[in-house]
């Protein structure tokens, strides 16, 4: 079984690793994010995009994806206390919010997430 899978987005094949993260971070764009979210059975809305953009800014500054607790604190600091809660993020991004949101944002898997 191959470790690399592909996602067809607007006629282009995008390489994903065995967990569904982008092989080449440069392949990310909004269409790729939308397709990756669809694979997770998520329809992206404005609340999702706020978190995705926040994650991409964080990654550009720190060259890492935040784990769940750090993501909650980041959202709380930048988007407010009502959004900076685990339950809010779990409603937006199924499973582990840090893993799912990072995947959709085209970022590497957070280091402290299994």
N, C-alpha and C positions, 0 to 999 in steps of 0.2 A: 504494500500500500504506500502510495506516495505521500511524502511529508508536505508537499506543496499542492494547494488547490487553487482554483481560479474562480473569479467572480466576473461575470460579463456586465460591464457598465457602459452604456451608450456605444456599443459595438467594440469596445476595447476589453481585453482580458487583463484583470488585475490579479497579481499573485498574492495569495494568502498563505500563512503558515498553518500547521496542523490545528492550531487553536482558533484560527480565523482572523489573526492580526495581519496587517499589511507586511509584506516582505520588504517592500521599498516604501518608506514613509512619504517620499515625493509623489507617489501615486494618488495621494489623498486629494479629494475635492468634495464639494457639496453633493455631487451625484454619487460618488463612492460612499460617502457617509450615509446617504439615504438608502442605498442598496444594502450596505452592511447592517443598518438598522432593521430593514425589512427581513433580513435573515434572522434577526433576533425577535421578530414579530413586534417591532416598535415602529410607529409612524411618528416621525419627527415633527414637533411643533415648536413654537417660540421658546418654551421653557427648556426643551432639550438643547436648542441651539445656544441658549445662554450658557449652559454648563459646558457644552462642547467648545465654544469659543474661549471660555475661561480656562479649560484644560489645555487648549493649544497655546494660549499665552503663557501659562505656567510651564509647559514643556519647553517653549522657546527660551524662557529665562533660566530654567534649572536642568534641562536635558534629562528629565525623568518624569514619569507619570506618578501622581500621588496615590498612595494606598487609601483605603476607605476613610479612616479617621482624618487623615490629612485633607482628603477631598471634602468632607463635611465641613471642616474648619475653613477651607478655602472658599467654599460657597457661602458659608455664614459671613465671612469677612467681606466678600465682594458683592454678594447678592442679597444679604440680609438674613436675619435670624429665622424667619419663617421658611426660607428655602434651605438654610444650612442645617438640615436635620436628616438623619439617616432614612427615616420613613418617607420623606419627600423624595429623596434621591432614588430609593428603592421603587417607588411608584413610577418614576420616569424611566429608569434603567433596570430591567429585570436581573435577577441573580445578584451578583456583586456589583453595585453601582460603579465602583472604581474600575473594575475590569471591563464591564460592558461599555461604559462611557468612553474609556480610553480606546477601546477597540473601534468604536464608531467615530471617534475623533481622529483616527488614523495614527495613534500613538502606540508605543510599546506597552506590553503588559506591565502593570505596576510591580515593582520588585518584591514587595511583601505580600503579594496575593498568590494563593495556591491555584 
